[in-house]
Amino acid sequence: MIDKEFALSCPLPVTHHKTVVLGHGSGGRLTSQLIHDLFLPAFDNPTLRKLDDQAVLEMDGARIAFTTDSFVVTPLFFPGGDIGKLAVYGTVNDLAMSGAKPLYLSAAFIMEEGFSIEELTQVTHSMAEAARTAGVAIVTGDTKVVNRGSADKLFITTSGVGLVPAGLSISASNAKPGDVIILSGSIGDHGMAVFSTREGLEFESAIMSDTAPLYALVHAMTQAGEVHVLRDPTRGGLATSLCEISSTSNAGIEVYANSIPVREDVKGACEILGLDPLFVANEGKLVAMVAESSADAVLAAMRRVREGRDSVVIGHVVAEHPAMALLKTEIGGSRILDLPFSEQLPRIC
Amino acid sequence: MIDKEFALSCPLPVTHHKTVVLGHGSGGRLTSQLIHDLFLPAFDNPTLRKLDDQAVLEMDGARIAFTTDSFVVTPLFFPGGDIGKLAVYGTVNDLAMSGAKPLYLSAAFIMEEGFSIEELTQVTHSMAEAARTAGVAIVTGDTKVVNRGSADKLFITTSGVGLVPAGLSISASNAKPGDVIILSGSIGDHGMAVFSTREGLEFESAIMSDTAPLYALVHAMTQAGEVHVLRDPTRGGLATSLCEISSTSNAGIEVYANSIPVREDVKGACEILGLDPLFVANEGKLVAMVAESSADAVLAAMRRVREGRDSVVIGHVVAEHPAMALLKTEIGGSRILDLPFSEQLPRIC
């Protein structure tokens, strides 16, 4: 076992690992190492180096956003959603986080021999409905089947393209001191919905995934004011997104623990399981850094959209402690937020 | 067991299958059923309905080609290539088959816990080299890890975008009677290279995969004359591509068995294994339908490009027997080419 405290202060380079571990897919420190030590040096180019959740490309005068995500969630169906809905909304949201209007998706299916056609049909119809809701068309695809035992039922990889309006420049590298940090609603719902279904845990009320398409919300925000950064805090949760933004922008971040909404049932489930909701995945929320001068207008606009009706200010970008995200606690303390070393909830998306 | 002859003449709808079988990923009849019975009705839109290997989209005045493919080949390394090279060239070639210049790729990795970091590094470097060779940049990606036994080592899904030059309209639906059918070289190399490695078969010479990027060849062709249809005959081989084109274009196709080049070692290996090279996968070949008036110029241009130096005319598009592809044999007979029902070589790409 690697000592966690040691690893946090002095992460091992990926080449010191002989094999892939679950943490390499956590979205946390090990994923970051894999990207920085292996993928970035090999594929090096200025677009990839930005480490946004999507690439924004200039193509024959058009500004095209382009993104991809594989979905390996288990179980395939959970309260509030399924792998199909997740695969559509997840990719739509990665496009929207650049300000792009999502337009077209591809869908590639890897299926295990013996997977139920009935479940495949359900997932397909769920994807179709999600695409209609999000206003995108699934225009190309692929189907592969591997022999029994070589995959777990169904994996879906969606990619997407969208159009970034002229003048918009939204990136994790754009946080500026003074920016107001806004969160669009409660955190931890998706992760706890999937995890409690998988583990057969029963709480007083069923926790529902928050999976939802976020472009309508983003559009309202960019119309209302000056948005610098947008992230949907999926794998690794809100804390991971804040760490990444503070690091990529080389800016200090301060958020206030008592301002971050967590539903009572999610809080209870997290307590029982020893999980921190700050690090639990969301699939229908966004965190934004907005210019101070237009923060009120953006917040008001967000609250008028269904997916943003519970939006709140949770903190500020500061000139102090660049590249560090701090959580201010109720009793006046400060906690440094750091990328989780490995995987607290595997296969959550 | 379903009787093969019965199935060919009267395929069962996909809903009659209770579970996914290997043939659903064959690229043959069962894949086609899955697409026609499930994906097309659910996702229905005019672009998807064209059933090309890529979507061509009008985005803010730019003509964007967009495609995706998952790669599940086993073994990961084989003579002439590996899963990384395949994942780059496969997607680059699907873009090129619309006449598009491939520009940007995404790469999504699904890895099994315990997969070797050394092999991952090899694959990553191979992808990087292939991207440089093909002149594309890998600009966005994703990494997921599933627990041991839930995937077989490594699956890669690449998607790609490229630009279609103004005036070009190349589609499997554009074959016209009179068109000359040109094949860019020998068939069956890739499938037999992977299969013989996997099964530990040794032939006198090692059969090498033909995996190669085809945009340079396509560019030379579109500069030289009027190209109506382009397909890279991957899964399902040349015969499957010809069947699909004749069906999508509602045109008759006639090809001459003795004009289709097959390397001696590939022919020998196919004979030993009871396989038909017409149905074996290629990863660096294309078949084209070209206007009769410019066929000589296109053929000459192809032969000047390395990937097309062995190009030959193999047949013609005819006004007779629409939607049917015929193979004319040496002794004057005719054989109807039909989609393979199921999978002759699973996990070949």
Interface residues (C-beta under 8 A of the other chain):
Chain A: V14 T15 H17 K18 T19 V20 V21 L22 G23 H24 G25 S26 T31 L34 I35 L38 F39 A42 F43 N45 T47 L48 D53 Q54 A55 L57 M59 D60 G61 A62 R63 I64 F66 T67 T68 D69 S70 F71 V72 T74 L103 Y104 S106 A107 A108 F109 I110 M111 E112 E113 G114 F115 S116 I117 E118 L120 T121 T124 H125 M127 A128 A131 A137 I138 V139 T140 G141 D142 T143 K144 V145 V146 N147 G149 S150 A151 D152 F155 T157 S159 V161 L163 E343 P346 R347
Chain B: V14 T15 H17 K18 T19 V20 V21 L22 G23 H24 G25 S26 T31 L34 I35 L38 F39 A42 F43 N45 T47 L48 D53 Q54 A55 L57 M59 D60 G61 A62 R63 I64 F66 T67 T68 D69 S70 F71 V72 L103 Y104 S106 A107 A108 F109 I110 M111 E112 E113 G114 F115 S116 I117 E118 L120 T121 T124 H125 M127 A128 A131 A137 I138 V139 T140 G141 D142 T143 K144 V145 V146 N147 G149 S150 A151 D152 F155 T157 S159 V161 L163 E343 P346 R347
